[in-house]
Amino acid sequence: MIRREAVSAANRFGLGARPGTLDRIDDPRGWLHAQLRAVPAVAPADLPSSGDYLQAEYDYQRDRRQARRADKPGEAVMGFRERFGRQQQTELGWRYRQAVVTEQDFVERLVRFWSNHFAVSLDKRTATLYAAPMEREAIRPHATGDFAGLLLAVEQHPAMLRYLDNVRSVGEQSRLAERQRRRARNDTAPRAGLNENLAREIFELHTLGVDGGYTQDDVRELARAITGWSVPAARATQAGPGAAIFQFRANAHDAGARLVLGRRYAADGEAQGRAILRDLAMHPATARHVCGKLARHFISDAPPPAVIERMTAAWQRHAGALRPVYAALIDSHEAWAADARKLKTPDDFVVSMLRGAGATTLVQPRALVSLLGRLGQPPFTPRSPAGFADAAADWSGADAIWKRIQAAQSLAETAAGEHPDPVRTAAAVFGDALDADTRLAIQRAESPREGLALLFASPAFQWRT
């Protein structure tokens, strides 16, 4: 008999049980702890790095400029989607294949949690090529490390620097601003200025939270501290593994001491922003804000305050190391209570169906993206730095539920192999925890595929319990 806690370990802490998963979980808590000690999955070396994408994008822009100068229709350069669409599909294909076949799905869920916490949206063209690489280059290697390292890796990645416009931020007292002022009388070109977007989201979303006690003065001071944080220029870009994807532009940096949250930072250059981020990572408000989000993601939309307190205490006791924080979550008895449940987001829902069906090959990435778009959660497109919503109220409307039923029918047809067995799939995913009504419905279905669609569309599959 499979214990309910084993089902929760796989289906709520993980991404959904695959055939054979539940049979391997003798100790549910130990199974999760073991994943935190394992080496995180590494993306294939043949996926382009952000350095590759920077060089390819600069080459594309150069080709377009040359074509416009030539004014020859026959030499027109292909559009952005034509040039980079296949690479983006390859990126997404690997991401979803990893989610479907991994045996470290608790860690994979953590990667996706952090990717949404540090959200970047593809609908901003300057960041389009870099959202997926940020997840595998900045988030995946740090997901079980320490928060300070994760925070710095994300804030210095081209995806974040471009998405929140820090590449355009110029300190008012920088050498570049002074040169622009000297040329202003004879130059009508717009001058760059201080951009506060990244600094504001670092406070509001990434660290302290909206009620974390910072002020507008703190935002401006942090914005000044990270002026000059940018990406390599076209002539300095080198493609290939290990290529630089961050560059500190000293001439755009606003030199001088900064006062943030009552603390003075006198360090020069890039080190100043690093020091502020390091302190923000250790701040008690950051611990409470991020631990609250983790608890809401894994337990329920209204998690027990005691769990958040334990996680926060672990954060502060271990200087922001994330494994002890995850351990405090796993070891909290409230996290395993019968009323601990989360409605799956569309992305969770689709991945869990593919895992439950035992899929080893995915539907085409383009079709998967289209399906997730219809469900309201296209990959890497939250349309806001706040990321996709993580509460049932945002995903449980009548239209949303109907589209889930359609998605269940679609994947039962396309992703379940030639001989689907809904009864066996139900046993593999839920063991003895499947409710009697769902079990009876799939047994009475007119065909195996209809039975599988009924299972996928059932409340048991919609919720992480």
Buried (B, 14 or more C-beta within 10 A) or exposed (E): EBBBBBBBBBBBBBBBBBBEBBEEBEEBBEBBBEBBEEEBBEBEEEBBBBBBBBBBBBBBEEBBEEBEEEEEEEEEBEEBEEBBEEBBBBBBBBBBBBBBBBBBBBBBBBBBBBBBBBBBBBEBEBBBBBBBBBBBBBBBBBBBBBBBBBBBBBBBBBBBBBBBBBBBBBBEBBBBBEEBEEEEEEEEEEEBEBBBBBBBBBBBBBBBBEEBEBEEEBBBBBBBBBBBBBBBEEEEBEBEEEBEBBBBBBEBBBBEEBEBBEEEBEBEEBEBBBBBBBBBBBBEBBBBBBBBBBBBBBBBBEBBEEBBBBBBBBBBEBEBBBBBBBBBBBBBEBBBEEEBBBBBBBBBBBBBBBBBBBBEEBBEBBEBBEBBEBBBBBBBBBEEBBBBBBBBEBBEEEEBEEBBBBBBBBBBEBBBEEEBBBBEBBBBBBBEBBEEEBBEBBEEBEEBBBBBBBBBBBEBBBBBB
